[in-house]
Amino acid sequence: MQKYRIAIVGVTGLVGQKMLEVLLERQIPISDVLPIASRESAGKTVSFGDEKLKVFPLKENIFEGVDFALFSAGAQISREYAPVAVRQGAVVIDNSSAWRMEPHVPLVVPEVNGHALKTHQGIIANPNCSTIQLVMVLSPLHKRFGVKRVVVSTYQAVSGSGKAAIKQLKDELHQKNPVEKVYPHPIAYNCLPHIDSFEPDGYSREEHKMMQETSKIMEDESLAVTATCVRVPVLNGHSESVNIEFRSPITVEGVRKVLEEVPGVVVLDQPEENIYPLPILCDGKDEVFVGRIRRDPTVENAINLWIVSDNLRKGAATNAVQILQHLINMGG
């Protein structure tokens, strides 16, 4: 069996750490792992199973001999170094927003549009965490009933902002003054309708990501998506309240049946018994959980539902490793 040399850029971050875990869990055939991070982190060690791996600083010639490079170090780093990695022979799977809307770069959720990997030119984009869990539910429903319009409100955990955000929440909950404040307002006991920067039209960049990426992944420019993205005082696991209007007649039972047959989606929908998706239950899991499926009585052929997923795993690291698995199965 062929084995591969895999670099992880941003290995000391939350997603980089999860990438190491998922590579082991999914038994990727690896010859060795090259951990890469900032100069400040160079020389530190990271755990990979029973091994301790030395972290190397990001530099121009670091990717020589690398087969696949998984990036999770921010858009600026990806813009600068992803082309460098490709020139040195690596295939890049990038978790940042840098390449997602570039026409020549596939934006991939393997269960939804894995076929798009055939068109890659060296760089593949991992979608936004909230978009991934949304399209996992939307795509099979779109194929069966034809989705016309989507209204989504997110409840996004602080882990989506990194280690410092988790520390800010914990410090505030313990009534400590955070040394580093990630958010412009307190996050403990609060909700912030503000993720990423705001655009001139009043929407945040996070909202634009969801609205634009969904259509690209599902390969349907006619799909109408509007979003409101909110940061909530939850450590890990993004939640979404979604209203979906369909082109064809639907029933709640029909929608539930479609979703129950989708690999990677788990239906938890017995509200009378207090069974519905919760961030605390999805933590550490790769599936996308959906429940609270009910008809919208104000619109013909519309439903409301609730989606929850671990944003560090399926929303980032797991999806990237699944892309890697698909590429290996395709022969690169």
N, C-alpha and C positions, 0 to 999 in steps of 0.2 A: 504493500500500500504506500502510495506517495504521501510524504509528509511535507508540511509547509512552515515556512518561517513567517511569523506574524508579528507585526509591530503594533503597539497601542500608544497613540499620542494623546496625552492627557491622562496617563495611567493612574495618577494619584488622586484624581477627582472621583466623585461618587459614581459616575457612569463608567469611567475607566476601571474602577475596582469591580463593578458588576460585570464588565466585559470579561475580566479574568475568570470570575466565577462561572459564567455561562459557557465559556470556552471549555472549561473542565467538565461541566455537567453534560454538555452535548458531545463530549468525546471527539472533538475536532482533531484530526490527525496532524499533530504539531511536531516539528523538529525542534524548534525553540521559539521562545517569546522574547521580543525586544521591547522592554518598557521604556517609554519616552515621556518626558515632562519638561517643565521649565528649568532654567539654570538653577533657580532656587531649590528645586527638588532633586537635582542631580546628585547622585551619590547615596541617596536614601534607598531603602529596600522595600519591595512589595512582595506579598505572599502569593504564590501560585501553587496551590496544593500544598505539598510538604516542602516546596522549594522557597528560598528567599532570592529574589531577583534584584540586581542592582539597577537603579534608574539612570538612564542616560539623558543628557541634554539634547534638545532639538537643534539640529544643525544641518547644513546643506547635504552632506554625503551620508547621512545616517541610514538611508533607505536602501543602500546597495545590498543586494542579496535577499531583500524582503519580497515575499510573494504577495501578501495582503497587508494593508495598513488600515487599522481602524482608528479614526480620528474622533476625539471628543474634547477639543481644547478651545472651542469658540470659533466664530466665523472668520475673524481676522487671520488667525493661525492657519485655518483651512484654506483660505484664499491664497495665502503665500506659499504653503508647503505641500498642499495636495498635488499641484502640478509637478513639483520637484519629485515627489514620491513616484508619480506616474512615469516621469522621464527616466527614473532609475529602475523601472521594471515592476513596480508594485501596482496592484489594483487597490484603489482607495474606497473605503466605505465611510462616509462622512456623516457625523451626527449633528453637525451645525446647520445653520440656515444658509450657509454661503452658496451652495450650489443647487438648492432644491428647485428653484423656478427657472433654471437655465434649460432652454429647450433641448439641448443635446445630452443632458444628464438625467438618467432614469431616477425617479422618485418612487421608492419601492416598499410595499408591504407584501412579503412573499405570498401570503394566502390570497391576496387580492389581485396583484398584478406582477407576479413573479416572472411572467413572460417578458416584461420590459427589460429584464437584465440582459437579454440577448443583444440589446442595442448599445450597451455601455461602451464608452471610449476611454475607460481607465478610472473614471470617477462615478460612484453611485451614491445617491443621497438617501440618508435615513430621514423619514418625515418627522415633523413635530410630534411630540409625545401625545398631545391631545388629539391630533389628527389621526394617529394610528388607531387608537381605540375606537374612534368614531367610524372610520371606514371599515373596520372589521365587522361592524354591525350594519352599516349602510349598504355595503357592496352586495351581500346576498339578497337583501330586500329590494335593492334596485334591479337586480337581475330578474327577480320574480314579479314585482309589482310596478316598477318604474318610479323612482323617487323624483318628485317635482320640486320640492322646496324643503329646506332644513333650517330650523331655528335652534341653535345650541347655546346653552349657558354652562360655563365650566366652573368647577370648584377645585382649584389646583393646589396641590400640596407644596409645602416650602422646599421639599427636596429637589423640586424642579429648578430652584435657584442655587443649589449647591450647599456645601458644608457650612458656609458662613450663615446662610439663611436658617438652617436647622439650629445653629447655635443661638442666633438672634431670638428665635421663637422660644427655645428652652430658657434662655436668660430672662426674657420678659415674663414667662410663666412663673419663674422663681423670683420675680421682682428684682432682678439685677439689671443694671444699665449696660446694654450690649456695647462692647468695645467697637465692634464693626457693625454698622447698620446697613443691611442690604436694601431695605425698603424705606420709602419716604415717610411712612407712618408706622406706628406699632402694629405688629401682626397678631400678637396674643389677644384673644377676646375680640377679634376684629376681622373684617373682610375688606380686601382692597380690590376695587374694580380697575386694576392697573397692573398689567403684565407686559413688560418691555416698554418701549417708548410710544408716544402717541403720534399719529399721522395727522396731516391737515384736515382730513375728513372726519376726525373725531374718534376713529377706531384706533386701537392699539396695534402694534406690529404683530403681537400674538394672535389677535383676532383676524388680521389679514392673512397670516399664515394658514390658519384653519380654513378660511374661506377660499383661498387660492389653491392650497395643496390638495384639498378634497377632490376638486374637479380634475386636477392633473392625474392623481392616482387612479380615480375611477374612470378616467378617459372620457369625460362627458362635460364639455364646456357649457352646456345648457343647464347644468345642475345649479340651482340657486341656494346658496348657503350664507347665513348671517350668524354672527357669533358675538357673545359677550363673555370675556374671560376674567375670572376673579380668583385672586389668591386668598386661600383660607388657612386658618391655623391648624392644619393637619400635617403630620410629619411626612407621610408618604402615601401615595395613591391618589390619582386624579379621578374626580367624579364629573359626570356631565348629565344635565337635564336636556333632553332632545325632543323636539317636536318635528315630526316627519309627515309631509303631505305627499300622497302618492297619485300617480296618474290612473291607476286601475283600482277597482273596488277591493277593499281589504276587510279582514276580520281580525280581531285580537288573536283568536285561535290559529288563524293562518299565519300571522306574523310570528307567533311563538313557535309554531311547527318548523318554519324555515330556519329560525335561529337555533333551535335545538339540534339541527343537523349540520351546523357549521363547525368544522374543526377549529379549535382555539377559542371558541365562544362557549360560555357556560350560562345557561338561563337559571336565575334564582328569582322566582316570581310567585311566591306564596305569601303576599302581604298579610293575609288573615292570620298567618302563623308567625308573623314578624320575620319572614324570610325574604330578603332583598339584598342587592350588592352593597357592601360597605368597604371603605378603604382599609380598615383594620383587618378584614378578612382576605383581601386580595394581596396584601403585603407579602412579598416573596414568591408570588405565583406568576406564571407566564400567560395565563388565560385572560380574556376580556370577559367581564361579568355584566349581564344585562338583566334588568327586572323592571317592576312597576309598569308593565306594558298595559296600556289602557287607551281606549278610544278618546280622541279629541271631539267633543260634541259640537264644537263651534265651527268646524271645517269638515267638508265632505272628504272621506278617504284619508283621514289623518289619525296619527297615534302620538302618544307621549310615552317615553321610556327613559330609563335611568341606566347609565353605563359607568362602570368603575374598572380601573386597571392599575397595576403597579407601573408608575411612570418611569422608574429606573430600569425595569426589566422589559416588558413588552413595549413600553413607550420609548425605549432607547437601546439598552445593551442586548437584550434578547433578539429584537428585530434585526439589529446589525449582524449578530452571529447567524441568524437564520438566512440572511442575505449571503453571508459567507458560505454557509452550507449549500445553498442553491448554486453558487458559483463553482464550488468544488465538484458538485454533481454534474454540472454542465461542462466541466473541464476547464474552468477559468473564465 
